[in-house]
Amino acid sequence: MTASDPFRVPVSILDRANSLVGSTEAEALNAVVRRAQRAERLGFHRFWVAEHHGVPGIAGSTPTVLMAALAARTQSLRIGSGGVMLPNHQPLVVAEQAATLEALFPGRIDLGLGRSLGFTPAVRQALRTGEDAARDFPEDLAELAGFLRGEAPFTARPRNDAATPLFVLATGQGLATAARAGLAVVVGGPSLFQRDGHATHPGLDRYREQFRPSPWHAEPYVIASANVAAADSREAARRLLLPESWALARSRSQGEFRALADVDDVVARLHGEGVTGRDRQRVTENLERSIHGTPQEVRAGIEDLLRFTGADELMVTGGMSDPDGQRRSDELVAELFS
């Protein structure tokens, strides 16, 4: 990132394939494809998809399959995972999937990797993962990297020769793991907005200090991800993010993330009976951990975030139940970086 102009960095999108009330999951997945095609026309750098299992409000469960569909329907946009949750898979299988995508769409595939487990015991049992599976993430990551470098006990096919860049979805100890492995990191969540008196992000400062070059990255590389919504007014942008903020708040109290509802329905529920003060507080907290408003307000928020993190790239996240509003938000964000 350049200190004089933080907007001289790439901007990308992570789409979680949110389901919408009144629509099918097939429609949700096809909407992701259409958004990726628009993102390519708008000049976004990457378009990533995520892995969630058994979540009623998210249709995206197999990122590598969805990546194949996205890459086939676009021409130059980088397509990636944000991320494949490595504890759920054998490293060899993930390496083979990434290498196959790279062979079919050379120079366009990213492999973002995380360490999260299935949310419920039933999901973890179905995935054959225990509650402590995430502790093996550094070893699994090293094994996967060995297959992609061609330095494993046998050669994974198709050969990749470190052609596919690796990224770690990291917080805390994950940043140290990425630094030792010489991999790029993607950071997000509350830590990006809770400064605690720090002028720069302390975890990322340590990541840069501890970074060891690798075949994938000669220097540290940081992607900052944040929920972003731009509209003609701050209230309109807030409304775009409200359905997901509501779904996240309710998932904390009910244990299930549901499909995104129409914003007017959400507003009615927030002002109706049966909603706790804690739910309303959580909605507010979710919105505060976003960047939203007019293009000028969004620009100021992004500039502040990029300066705090020193990020080399911004990744826009955040699901919306208003397709037209999301389309317009993407256009306005792209214009900020053009």
C-alpha positions in Angstrom: 0.0 0.0 0.0 1.3 3.5 -0.8 1.1 6.0 2.1 0.2 8.8 -0.3 -2.7 7.1 -1.9 -4.1 4.0 -0.1 -6.5 3.5 -3.0 -3.7 2.4 -5.3 -4.4 -1.2 -4.2 -6.5 -4.0 -5.8 -10.1 -4.4 -4.6 -11.7 -7.8 -4.5 -15.0 -9.5 -3.4 -15.8 -12.5 -1.2 -19.3 -13.8 -1.8 -20.7 -16.3 0.7 -23.6 -17.3 -1.5 -26.2 -16.1 0.9 -29.7 -17.6 0.5 -32.6 -15.2 0.4 -36.0 -15.6 1.8 -38.4 -16.6 -1.0 -35.6 -17.8 -3.3 -34.1 -21.2 -3.9 -30.5 -22.2 -3.1 -30.0 -22.8 -6.9 -31.0 -19.2 -7.5 -28.5 -18.1 -4.8 -25.6 -19.9 -6.5 -26.6 -18.6 -10.0 -26.6 -15.1 -8.5 -23.0 -15.6 -7.4 -22.1 -16.5 -11.0 -23.8 -13.3 -12.3 -22.1 -11.2 -9.7 -18.7 -12.5 -10.6 -19.3 -11.7 -14.2 -20.3 -8.1 -13.2 -17.3 -7.9 -10.9 -15.0 -8.8 -13.9 -16.5 -6.0 -16.0 -16.1 -3.5 -13.1 -12.4 -4.3 -12.7 -12.4 -6.2 -9.4 -9.2 -8.2 -8.9 -10.4 -11.4 -7.3 -13.7 -13.1 -6.6 -13.7 -15.6 -3.8 -16.3 -18.0 -2.4 -16.5 -19.7 1.0 -17.2 -23.1 2.6 -20.1 -23.5 5.0 -21.8 -26.8 5.9 -25.4 -27.3 6.9 -26.1 -23.5 7.2 -29.7 -22.7 6.1 -28.7 -19.2 5.1 -25.7 -20.1 2.9 -25.8 -22.1 -0.2 -22.0 -22.2 -0.7 -20.7 -25.5 0.7 -18.1 -26.6 -1.8 -15.9 -23.7 -2.9 -13.7 -25.6 -5.4 -16.8 -26.8 -7.3 -18.2 -23.3 -7.4 -14.8 -21.9 -8.3 -14.9 -24.1 -11.4 -18.2 -22.7 -12.5 -17.1 -19.1 -11.9 -13.8 -19.6 -13.8 -15.6 -21.1 -16.7 -18.0 -18.1 -16.9 -15.4 -15.4 -16.6 -12.3 -14.6 -18.6 -9.6 -12.8 -16.6 -11.0 -12.4 -13.0 -8.9 -14.3 -10.4 -11.1 -16.9 -8.7 -10.4 -18.3 -5.3 -11.6 -19.7 -2.0 -12.1 -17.7 1.1 -11.6 -20.3 2.2 -11.3 -24.1 2.1 -11.4 -25.2 5.7 -8.4 -27.5 5.9 -9.4 -29.5 9.0 -12.4 -30.8 7.0 -10.3 -32.3 4.2 -7.2 -34.3 3.5 -4.4 -32.1 2.3 -3.8 -34.2 -0.8 -7.4 -33.9 -2.0 -7.3 -30.1 -1.6 -4.0 -29.9 -3.4 -5.4 -32.0 -6.3 -8.5 -29.9 -6.5 -6.4 -26.7 -6.6 -4.0 -28.1 -9.1 -6.8 -29.3 -11.4 -8.4 -25.8 -11.4 -5.0 -24.3 -12.1 -4.4 -26.6 -15.0 -7.8 -25.7 -16.5 -7.6 -22.0 -15.8 -3.9 -21.2 -15.6 -2.9 -18.0 -13.7 -6.4 -17.4 -12.4 -6.8 -19.6 -9.3 -6.2 -18.6 -5.6 -6.3 -21.0 -2.7 -7.4 -19.4 0.5 -7.3 -21.8 3.5 -8.9 -21.6 7.0 -8.9 -23.7 10.1 -12.6 -23.4 11.2 -14.5 -26.5 12.1 -18.2 -27.4 11.4 -20.4 -25.3 13.6 -22.4 -28.1 15.1 -21.5 -31.6 16.5 -23.6 -33.2 13.8 -21.7 -31.4 11.0 -18.3 -32.2 12.6 -19.3 -35.8 12.8 -20.4 -35.9 9.2 -17.1 -34.3 8.2 -15.2 -36.9 10.3 -13.5 -34.1 12.3 -13.1 -33.8 16.0 -13.2 -30.7 18.1 -9.4 -30.6 18.3 -8.8 -31.0 14.5 -7.9 -27.3 14.0 -4.8 -27.7 16.1 -3.2 -29.7 13.3 -3.6 -26.8 10.9 0.1 -25.9 10.6 1.0 -29.5 9.9 -1.8 -29.9 7.4 -0.9 -26.7 5.7 2.8 -27.8 5.4 1.7 -31.1 3.9 -0.6 -29.3 1.4 2.2 -26.9 0.4 4.5 -29.9 -0.1 2.2 -31.5 -2.6 1.8 -28.2 -4.5 5.5 -27.5 -4.6 6.2 -31.1 -5.8 8.2 -31.9 -2.6 6.0 -34.6 -1.2 6.8 -38.4 -1.0 5.0 -38.7 -4.3 4.0 -36.2 -7.0 0.4 -35.0 -6.9 -1.3 -34.8 -10.3 -1.6 -32.6 -12.2 1.7 -31.0 -11.2 1.4 -27.6 -9.8 5.0 -26.5 -9.1 3.7 -23.8 -6.7 1.7 -22.1 -9.5 -1.3 -21.5 -7.3 -0.8 -18.8 -4.6 -1.8 -19.8 -1.1 -3.5 -17.5 1.5 -4.2 -18.1 5.1 -7.4 -16.7 6.7 -5.7 -15.7 9.8 -6.3 -14.3 13.3 -3.9 -14.6 16.2 -1.7 -17.6 15.9 -2.7 -18.1 12.3 -0.7 -15.0 11.4 2.5 -16.6 12.9 1.8 -19.8 11.0 1.4 -17.9 7.7 4.6 -15.9 8.4 6.7 -19.0 9.0 5.3 -20.6 5.8 5.8 -17.5 3.7 2.1 -17.1 2.8 -0.2 -14.2 2.3 -2.9 -13.5 4.9 -6.5 -12.4 4.9 -7.6 -10.6 8.0 -11.0 -9.4 9.0 -13.5 -9.2 11.9 -13.6 -7.1 15.0 -9.8 -6.9 15.2 -9.7 -4.5 12.2 -11.9 -2.0 14.0 -10.8 -2.3 17.6 -7.6 -0.2 17.8 -7.0 -0.2 21.5 -4.7 2.7 21.1 -2.6 1.1 18.4 -1.6 3.2 15.4 -1.1 0.1 13.3 -2.4 -3.5 13.5 -0.1 -5.2 16.0 -0.7 -8.7 14.7 0.1 -7.7 11.2 3.2 -5.9 12.4 4.5 -9.1 13.9 3.5 -11.0 10.7 5.6 -8.8 8.6 8.6 -9.0 11.1 8.4 -12.8 11.2 7.8 -13.4 7.5 10.0 -15.9 5.6 10.0 -15.8 1.8 8.5 -18.8 0.0 7.9 -20.0 -3.6 4.5 -18.2 -3.4 5.4 -14.9 -1.8 8.8 -13.2 -1.7 7.3 -10.5 0.7 4.5 -10.3 3.2 1.1 -9.7 1.6 -2.0 -8.7 3.5 -5.6 -8.6 2.4 -8.0 -6.7 4.7 -11.6 -7.9 4.4 -14.5 -5.9 5.7 -18.3 -5.6 5.1 -18.7 -2.7 2.8 -21.9 -1.1 1.5 -22.1 2.1 -0.6 -25.3 3.9 -1.5 -26.7 7.4 -2.2 -27.2 8.0 1.5 -25.8 6.5 4.8 -29.3 5.2 5.7 -29.7 3.5 2.4 -26.3 1.8 2.8 -27.2 0.8 6.4 -30.4 -0.8 5.1 -28.3 -2.9 2.7 -26.3 -4.4 5.6 -29.2 -4.7 8.0 -30.6 -8.2 6.9 -27.2 -9.9 7.4 -26.6 -8.1 10.6 -30.0 -9.3 11.8 -29.3 -12.9 10.7 -25.9 -12.9 12.5 -27.5 -11.5 15.7 -30.3 -14.1 15.7 -27.8 -16.9 15.0 -26.0 -16.0 18.3 -29.2 -16.5 20.2 -30.9 -19.2 18.2 -27.8 -21.2 17.0 -28.8 -21.0 13.3 -27.9 -18.5 10.5 -31.0 -18.2 8.4 -31.7 -16.9 4.8 -31.5 -13.1 4.5 -35.0 -11.5 4.8 -36.3 -8.4 3.1 -35.0 -5.3 4.8 -38.5 -3.9 5.6 -39.4 -7.2 7.3 -36.2 -6.9 9.4 -37.0 -3.4 10.4 -40.5 -4.5 11.4 -39.1 -7.3 13.5 -36.5 -5.1 15.2 -39.3 -2.7 16.3 -41.7 -5.5 17.2 -42.2 -7.7 20.3 -40.2 -10.8 20.9 -36.8 -9.2 20.1 -34.4 -8.9 23.0 -32.3 -5.9 23.8 -29.3 -8.0 23.4 -30.3 -8.9 19.8 -30.7 -5.3 19.0 -27.3 -4.5 20.5 -25.7 -7.2 18.4 -27.3 -5.8 15.2 -25.8 -2.4 16.1 -22.4 -4.0 16.8 -22.4 -5.8 13.5 -23.2 -2.6 11.7 -20.4 -0.7 13.5 -17.9 -3.3 12.3 -18.7 -2.4 8.7 -17.9 0.4 6.4 -21.1 1.9 4.9 -22.5 5.2 3.7 -22.2 7.5 0.7 -19.2 7.0 -1.6 -17.4 9.8 0.3 -18.1 8.2 3.7 -17.0 4.8 2.4 -13.9 6.2 0.9 -12.9 7.7 4.3 -13.7 4.4 6.1 -11.6 2.4 3.7 -8.7 4.8 3.8 -8.6 4.6 7.5 -8.8 0.8 7.4 -6.0 0.5 4.9 -3.8 2.9 6.8 -4.3 1.0 10.1 -3.6 -2.4 8.5 -1.1 -1.4 5.8 -3.0 -3.8 3.6 -1.9 -4.5 0.1 -5.5 -5.3 -1.0 -9.1 -4.8 0.1 -11.6 -7.6 0.0 -15.3 -6.5 0.1 -17.6 -8.8 2.0 -21.2 -8.6 3.3 -24.3 -10.3 2.1 -27.4 -8.3 1.0 -31.0 -9.3 0.3 -31.4 -6.4 -2.1 -29.9 -7.5 -5.5 -30.2 -4.0 -7.0 -28.7 -2.4 -4.0 -25.8 -4.8 -4.0 -25.2 -4.3 -7.7 -25.1 -0.5 -7.2 -22.8 -0.8 -4.1 -20.3 -2.9 -6.2 -20.4 -0.2 -8.9 -19.7 2.6 -6.4 -16.9 0.7 -4.6 -15.3 -0.1 -8.0 -15.4 3.6 -8.9 -13.5 4.5 -5.8 -10.6 2.3 -6.9 -10.7 3.2 -10.6 
